[in-house]
Amino acid sequence: MKAIIFITSAFLVLAGCQQSDDSENKVTNSTESHGMEADSSDPQDLAQFAIGPNGEYQTDGFDALKFLTTWNFNNLPKEERSKFYKETTLADGTLLREYWFNVEEVTIEVAPGVFYPAWSYNGQVPGPTIRATEGDMVKIHFKNNSSKPHTAHFHGYHSDSMDGTGGVPEDKIMLPGESRIYEFKAEPFGTHVYHCHSYPVSQHVAKGLYGAFIVDPKVDTRPKADKEFVMVMNGFDTDFDGENDFYAVNTKAFAYNYQPIKVKTGELVRLHLSNMLEFDPINSFHLHANFFDEYPTGTKLEPDNFTDTITMGQGERSILDVRFREPGMYMFHSHVAELAELGWTGMFMVE
């Protein structure tokens, strides 16, 4: 059953969802988490409860606004960052980038007051963004701290032994408590993704095991971006009937309506956009009152399209370059109206 969404002139959203009897798949709301009495059927009360005074979600640790500009754990203090990321120059001059990832089962907030039992990389959905330069060595230390078998499959070039599929040989799968290392050269340049490939893959992706993997060109002739943002389109089936009830960019429905993305006129804004939406065959991105250059998959240095709307199948991605000519509030959203109405919409605040 689809969640009921109320959209006000201030972009307020409210969502309710049916709960599953399956304890592992239990969806909760903020009243349960905080031990407060409230009528969860009242959308206005629930929205006010879950949204902070500055428009932010306050009920879990994932900040959708910070995720936009976070890669290689650059949002962490130096000492904390060193626990998850390390750079070493090898004898031949190659830069080695090492990452430490854990597969964890966590509860995440996908709409105001609506909590979902996710499977995650490092406790967040999407997982941490990995970023390297073409030719760098990437080494990822994975540990499965969950109760299910998992893998990590990276889009890009790598050997068969580094391909985290869930089939044969079985040693490619990380059973609960097991660890493994993925190591490969970062290529080709472009905007890629990674995700679990353990079976059933649809369940593992739907539950949140995916993230962005950006490889910058060694020699980049594109215009230099003033701001870069990572956007992963996704959705959540909160009543576990095989249909999504909430949609978003970077997990939290309507997050960028509550907190618009601030840019300036004339700046080159580069979006690393990927589609990891499960259960729906297509997704799309539409920007109001502006056009952008599109670099499909980001694997060429010249754009293929100049448009305001693109359509993507699951796993597809693109780099979008836009310069806003005038100040104002400009909406972006899925051009599949149902997806936009159920959370996949946001705003750029151009100053």
N, C-alpha and C positions, 0 to 999 in steps of 0.2 A: 504494500500500500504506500503510495507516494506521500511524502511529508507535505503538510499544508504550510504554505509560505504566504506571509502577509508582507507586502512591500509598501512602505510609507514614503512620503515625499522626502524624507531625510534618509532614505535607503534602509530603514530599519527592517530587519528580517526576523521572522520568528519561525521556529521549526519544531514540530513534534514528531515523534516516531513510535512505531509499535515496538514493543520489547519482545525478544525471543526467549523461549523457555530454556534454551541451551545456555548453560552457565558460562561457557567459553565465549559465546557470541552475544553476551548480554550488553545491551546498550542502556546507558544511564543518562540522567540529566543532572543539571547543576544542583538541584534541590537535594538530590540524594547524596552528592559528593560533599556538600557543606552542612548537611544535617539540618537544613532549614525547611520549614513548612511553606509550601507554595503550591498553587494549583498549576501543574505542568501543562494543563490544557489551555491555559491563558497565555497566548503568545506575547502580549505586551509585558506582562509581569516577568516572564522567563527571559525575554530579551534584555530588559533593564537589569535583571539579576546578573546576567553573564557578561555584560559589556561594561567596561570601566569608564571613568569620567572623561578620558581622552579618546574614547572610541575603541580601545584595545580589548582583546580577549584577555581575561584575567585568570582563567581557570586551569591552564596547564603551561608548561615551560616553553612551548614552541611559539616563536614570534614570526609571523608571516612577513612582516615588514623587514625585519633583519635578514630573513632567509634570502630575500631578493639579491643582496650584495655579499652573501657569505659563500666563500669557497676555500678549500684547504684550511678550514677552521680559523679563518682570519678574524672571526668575531671573538676569539678567546684570548685572554692574557697569555703572554709568552710561555710561562711555566705550565699553564694548563694546556696550551696548544701542543706542547712537546709530548704530551701523553698520547696524542692522536696523529701527529704529523711530524715528519722529519725530512730534511733535505741533506744530501751528501753528494759531493762531487767525486766521481769515480776516477780511476787512474787515467782513463782515456779522455777525460774531460766531460763525459756524459753526466747530466744531473739525474740523480736517483731521488725519486719522491716516494716516501714510505707512508702508509696509512694504517691505522689500527681501527678495525670495525668489529662491532659485536652485533649479532642478531638477537633482538630482544622482543618480548611480548609486552606491550604497553597499552595504556588507555589514552586516547587522544580526543581532543574536542574538534568536531568537524562542522558544527554550527553552534550558535549561542545556546549553551546549556545541553547540547547533545554530545554524548561521549561514546566512542567506538573502540572495541577491543582490537587493536591493530597488531600486525607483525612488522617489525621495523629494523632498519639499520641504525645502530647507535641511538635508539630510543626516539627517533623522529621520523615523520613522514611529510614530504619526501626525505630520503636519506641524505646525508651530507654531500654537497657538491664537490666533485673532484676536478681539479684543473691542472693541466700540464701544458708544456710546449712540445710541439712536434719533435720527435726524436728522444725526448726524455724517457728514462726507465721508470715505470710505475710498479710498485711492490705493495700489495695489500695483504695485511695479516687479518684473516677473518676467524672469529670464534663464534660458534653457535651456542648461545646461552638460552635458547628457547627449548620448547618441548617437542618441536617438529623438525624433520630433516629439511635443510635449506642449501642453497647454492648462491653464487653471484655470477651472472653472465654479463659481460661488457660488450657493447657494440663497438666495433673497431677491428683492427688486425691483431691476431694472437694465434698461438699454436693450439692444436686440438687439446693438448694436456691442460691448457689454461682456460678452456671453454667450460664454464660452470653449468653444464646441462644436468638434467635430473635422470638421465637414462643410463646406458651402459657405456663405460664401466662404472660400477657402483661407487668406486672410490672418489668419483667427482662430487658425490653428495656429502655434506657435513651432517652427520647425525647429531642429536642433542649432546652437547658437551665437547664435540670434536672441533678441531681447528684445521685450517689450511691456508696456503699462501698462493695468491695469484700474482704473476709477474709477467710483464710484457712491455714492449716499446709503445709509447703514445703515438699512434698514427691510425688513420689519416687525420689531418686537422679537420675540425668541424665541431658541431654541437651534438653530442651523443648521449646515450642513456645507459644505465646498468639496471639489472633487475634479477630477482630470483627466478630460476628455471627449474625448480623442483616441481614435481607433478602433484596435483593438477595445477598447471602454471596459472590458469585463470584465477584460482583462489589465492595463490601466493602474491600475485600482482594486485588483485582487488583488496587484499588485506594490508597493503602498503609497502611491500618490499621492492622499492625502485628509487632511483635518483638520477641526477644529471652528471654527465662526464664531458667536460669541455677540453678540447685540444686546440690550442692556438697555433697558427702557422708560424714556422720558423722565420720566414720572410713575409711580412704582412703589408700588402700594398693597399689595403682598404683604408678609408678615412679613419682616423683615430677617434674612438668613442669617448665622449665626456662622461657618460654614465652607462653602466651595464647592469642588467637585471636578469636573474634566473627565474623562469616561470615554467612550472610543471603542471600541466592540466590534469586533474584527477577527479575522482568521484567516489562515493561510498554507499554501499547497499546496507542500510542500517536495520532493515528488518529481514535480511538474509533470504530474499525471495528471487535472487538473480537479476534484480533491477535496481539501479542506483536511485537513491532518495535525495542525495545532496551532491552538488557539483561545485568545483572550485578551481582556482589557480593557487597552488601551494596550500592545499588541504582545507583551509578555513573558509567556509561559505561567506561571501560578501565582505571578506576581510579588508579589501582595498576600497570598499565603499565607506566603511567605518574609518579607515585610515588611508586616505588617498596617497598615491605615489607622487612625490614632489619632484618636479624638474623645472628647467628654465627654457624660455624661448630661445631658439637658435642652437641649443645644445644638441649634439648627436647622441641620441638615446638608443642603445643596442639591447635588444631583447633576445635572450637565449631561450627559445620556446620549444617545449616538447610535450607530446601527448601520451600520457600513461593511463588513460581512462579505460577501464575494463567494462564489459557488458554492453556498451554502446558502440556501434560500428564506426562512427565518425565523430569528430569534434571539430571545432572551428574557432577562429580568432577574428574579431572585427573591431576596428578602431574608428571611433566617430570623428568626423570633420577633419581628418588627416589621412595621408597616405604614407606608405613605408616601402623601402627596398627590401625584397626578400631574397635571402641566400638559402635555398633548400638544403638541409642537412649541414650547411655551413662549410661545405667541402670545395667551394670555388671562391675566388677572390673578387668576382664580379657578380652582381645580383642578376637573377633570372627574371624577376617580376617587380613591377611597381604597382601596388594595389592597396586596398584597405581591408581586404578579407581573404583569409586562406582557410582551406579545409584539410584536415589531417586524419589519417588512420592511426590506430594505436602503434606506438613506437616511432612514429614520424616526428621530425623536429626541423626547425628552421631558425636562422638568425634574421631578425627584423630590425632594420635601421630606420629611425624616424627623427625628423626635426620638427618641432612644433613652432608654427609661425606666429601664433597669437596666444596671449595669456587666456586662461579660463579653465573650466573643469571639463575634461574630455573622457567620455565613457569608453571602456573596452569590455568585450563580452563575447560569449559564444553566439554565433548567429543561428544556432539551433535554439529557438526561443525557450523551449522547456528547460534546457540546461541553464540558460541565463536566469530564468525565474526561480530556479532551485539553487542558486548560489554562485553560478559562474558569471560574475560581473564585477567590475571595479572601475576606479576613476584615476586619471592622471590630473594632478593639480599643477597647472603650468603657470609659472610666475614670471 
